[in-house]
Amino acid sequence: MKDGLDALFNAASIVVVGASPRAETPGGTTASQLVKRNFSGDVYLVNPKYREIEGRKCYASVEDLPGPADLAVIAVAARHVLPVLRQCAAGGIKGAIVYTAGFGETGEREQARAQEEMQEIARSSGMRIMGPNCVGLVNNARNLWATFAQPPLFEDGLQPGSLGIISQSGFFGIAIYQLAAYNGLGFRYFASVGNQADLSFTDFLAYMVEDPEISVICAYLEGLKASEDLLPLARRALSLKKPLAFIKVGATEAGSRAAQSHTGALAGSEENYAALFRQTAITRAEDFEQLVAYLHISLMERPPRGRRVGIVSVSGGGAVMLADKCGRSGLAVPDLHPDTLARLDGMLPAFATSGNPLDLTGQALEEPDLFGRALEAMLEDPGIDVLLVSYHIHVLLCWMALAKIRECYPKTDKTIIVIGTPLGEEDDVRALIKETRRIGVPVLQDMNYAIWALSSYADWWDKAKSYQDQALPGKGPALPPAEREGLTEYESAALLRPYGLEFPRGTLAKTAGEAKEALSRMGGAAVFKVQSPQILHKTEAGGVKAGITTPEEGEAAFAEITARARRYREGAEIHGVLVQEMLEQGQEVIVGMKRDEALGPVILFGLGGVFVEVLQDVALRVAPLTPPDAREMVEEIRGHKLLEGFRGSPPLDVEALIELLLQVSRFSMENPDVLELDLNPVFVYPRGRGLKVADALVIRRKN
Amino acid sequence: MKDGLDALFNAASIVVVGASPRAETPGGTTASQLVKRNFSGDVYLVNPKYREIEGRKCYASVEDLPGPADLAVIAVAARHVLPVLRQCAAGGIKGAIVYTAGFGETGEREQARAQEEMQEIARSSGMRIMGPNCVGLVNNARNLWATFAQPPLFEDGLQPGSLGIISQSGFFGIAIYQLAAYNGLGFRYFASVGNQADLSFTDFLAYMVEDPEISVICAYLEGLKASEDLLPLARRALSLKKPLAFIKVGATEAGSRAAQSHTGALAGSEENYAALFRQTAITRAEDFEQLVAYLHISLMERPPRGRRVGIVSVSGGGAVMLADKCGRSGLAVPDLHPDTLARLDGMLPAFATSGNPLDLTGQALEEPDLFGRALEAMLEDPGIDVLLVSYHIHVLLCWMALAKIRECYPKTDKTIIVIGTPLGEEDDVRALIKETRRIGVPVLQDMNYAIWALSSYADWWDKAKSYQDQALPGKGPALPPAEREGLTEYESAALLRPYGLEFPRGTLAKTAGEAKEALSRMGGAAVFKVQSPQILHKTEAGGVKAGITTPEEGEAAFAEITARARRYREGAEIHGVLVQEMLEQGQEVIVGMKRDEALGPVILFGLGGVFVEVLQDVALRVAPLTPPDAREMVEEIRGHKLLEGFRGSPPLDVEALIELLLQVSRFSMENPDVLELDLNPVFVYPRGRGLKVADALVIRRKN
């Protein structure tokens, strides 16, 4: 894969097919961008209409090129795309970018077929294809602008950095690199993935995750295809400590409607994406404002390593608002250390109060040294990770503040972040912000986005700092579709037991006689449950009877529940009755799995009863689960206090529950023909005493 | 009250005590503001140091004035403030504004005493006093700038409108009127309330609520004093359909710490403020950005009358994001009417999809008429209340869009709102925004704040449109403090029964003999509960025994629980045993009341068991409750489905529950010596069968 994408991002030579002297055409823009930006490799132009374009030779066809090119940019009419691609593949070209629209996104059969053909060409030739219907790609470190998108408006912010950008929408992708340039956030790679006939979103993501030049990746995502596998990539990024920040649209019905009309990607269930993002600490930005704020924080040279915030304000009540916002966003605004307080008391005027937030009042502006010493004292407080300084004042005073920040910054290893837009002349404000950023301190002009980004980054770091790669169950081989969908409890348990799940003792009795015998072997009370693949919800059918002890009761119960089952569903195939030990009552929980078309098995956990049914209090994660994922699921639900020993009851066996979630995860991975799993209820007992799965239902992919 | 504040806002003559030729002093600023802004009344200057200031006569003292003034602005050193106030009161001045700091806010005893003295002067003379420690007040419609705050930076946005501003912080108040001027949101009144020695936050609020010139009031609030009564004022504003938008800080511990060091106001519990705001649809802005967006919406000439949003975008994927945000914020982005879809299908190019959101793609920009006709079609759709149009494009194209909006606007009665900042020359952008606003269409540059404001305004309108003034229980007379705090269940029930609360039948038995007798009269099983003011939690003390039927059991139970109670709390005063009918089990709920120092009685409702104890699933409202308040409480909790008849069980008697909440509200209002009330549990029965209060505990204010 790396080699395949290298042919795009690190092409030594590029041929533009459909080059044109008209700058407003895609081919014309690309040719002129490559030439004007001094792309370091060779550029060939192809168009049978021209002999020469702006003094450069123009070839009639790819076949006429003097030598092989690494990358072909294809900007020809839709009907010419497939022939050109075949010529490219035949000519040994390693990668192709197809700008042309009018394929899968039209929803028309013939056009979709043409797109499948592209995939075929890629597969058979080894030439990787990007698009169709994309705006191209950029490697800003090599002046490789293989795109017809509008050129950057803010060239002075274009120095290449370590940011990678991937987008499923040309419009959004362009907006992101424009914003990156405007904010001086040096971006390196940009890829607009288009219809993903061959190269997909996760192919580009994988390339950037592994590229050591990339430290942060942001993306605009509408949906993944079933063949993509985001989870392991997101985990790989975590283990490499590379933050991922995605804008994922389609969270609401109307948004989803619009997203589907905009691209052709499949969209998995919104809750499942949210679970995957939470699980792997992919930061989900809701818009460009949040995204840019997050990029400022994550790309800074000294990003925050904790969530304990100190606040220094000179703007009166502003400190209160900032502190409230931090508190609401899960950041801490701790009390200062007594030594810090004593230092501040010694320097502040009588009417200012030492503390965090520290409101220096207007006085500080008349005494720059006071401001500097207060900064120093806050930065040296052992309980503070990040210092927020407010620029909500006149730009001239900010320059003074900056001078003091510049003095303090090299003496500390803590993070300093400036918040706010100064008042004053626009040019001066811009110069101030640029200079502040130059010394390594980001300036976030909007308080809300700043606090959101800081808190999101802290969430990511909490997960990334301790994340360890680990062996996880892989996917099992695909099985032929099953003959029937639903398995009985007995059949389900048989499939699940090898994974370590604990079921009650039980025997499948085919006759009343066998039932009596099983009952006597059991010793003690039993529950009888009818087993029929047509009756998956046994209780509703009257197919369950509990508290059976004597042979007579056993015989009667067998007859009764099988008769009821037959009445409930005419022609139901009755495999028999499961004679099962009665379980001691424990805390009811529910564990389930449902396979998401795009994301794979999604595991569900919740408490039984009102918690799931009234409150929808459930935790979701995408399999394969890590042990920390499973623990987070258990701790995430609102009702988790009930598991910890509530009101004098003993704490429950949470470790057994975590183990169960991991078993279900492995089962779901290794049995790709299982579409759904429902363990409901599971009884969890006090710590050390494990749990029992009191009922189980497996649904397979049907023929 | 109106007359008192009229002397300030509508003073015919103003005397500035502490006037100065030095413009940087508070007295100097005020004098020059009044003169330069052409205040329409008389201005007198007082300062013994000068004979004349900038050509105007300066008097040595208030006593030397040629005639009485309505309003005195006092800008003298703290030690002179009280003598000057006494002179003003003696001279028949009706209102005074005290800028001077160094009173209650210092936390020093002597200074606080001086502030109390001001209150005394106000009370005895009838002269109303604003401040001390305030930046003054403005009536922008009369050029009355009785403030030393910095003059407005954006004079061209200063035309007086219908916005009132009240602030407990000078800094924030000034920031708000600056922003109002910058955004062309015509404000009329501004008041910085300072330490509120006499005139308080709610005095100013009451004045503005009743003033017909004011249509929207915004405020910065840190906390209320016990003597203030926000709830009836907020209700009055609702019935007059005047939106209130408050920034209320102190929501988190750190914020609250900082807020208290900033002013001297009391701060009630955050949850209780949140309840009052929800109850009366006071919009709570978290910051200036939200506040300004809300003011744009609420001050527009044709504000939205519904939450069904149509979206028209020309910026590619932008429509998706906008639709997602609307959906997440409780706005609807409905499907279009089939006729609208057909109209759009007829006009759109093939690659654009008719629907809501409507993404016209770049094409629309090349065909202005297409854009105009699409706008018209969307506006005529009966299912759309508000049309959002995106300005996320180049300013030149926006001018084209504006031309079409201008054509459509007079033909519809629906709301149009423009969202986004166009790209392009700053001056041109500013002119475009101004022109758009001029025709009646607000421009909200940030999508997030816009959607938040739109949704908050829709929430307010939902409440305001149907709000009706109604008679509510008033406060009862203050009672002398009680001799003891806690009442037994029997005593509590006796206090509560007259309010209509339904308790089980029961008798207080002082001896075992009386208990037996009560039991036989009861007929059927009873529960015995020990009654002791020292044992308020009877079950913990082993003081409850249920299921008692025979005289022998009765005798034994009496002996047993009284003995247990004596062991549990030595010296406990035992009033006897409550012999009570056994209640049929119903759905457990909890109803409580706790008196907030600043806000008064706060009523709590929740379901019993895990809902309150594990999930903190409760609803709070400030008394007196209206019937809709009570209904909202019942519907607000997450577990409310359990009351509606869950999984085949019958729906419960929600009307009886609402009645109970209203009874508790009246009880709490009329018994100001009751600090807390706990009805736990209450059993609610199926619809039509009422409820029973199974236990009650009243806590009174103790001597």
Interface residues (C-beta under 8 A of the other chain):
Chain A: L153 S169 G170 F171 F172 Y220 E222 I247 V249 G250 A251 T252 E253 A254 G255 R257 A258 A259 S261 H262 E286 D287 E289 S315 G316 G317 G318 A319 V320 M321 A323 D324 K325 C326 G327 R328 V333 T353 G355 N356 P357 D359 L423 E426 D446 M447 N448 V610 F611 E613 V614 L615 R638 G639 K641 L642 F646 R647
Chain B: L153 S169 G170 F171 F172 Y220 E222 I247 V249 G250 A251 T252 E253 A254 G255 R257 A258 A259 S261 H262 E286 D287 E289 S315 G316 G317 G318 A319 V320 M321 A323 D324 K325 C326 G327 R328 V333 T353 G355 N356 P357 D359 L423 E426 D446 M447 N448 V610 F611 E613 V614 L615 R638 G639 K641 L642 F646 R647
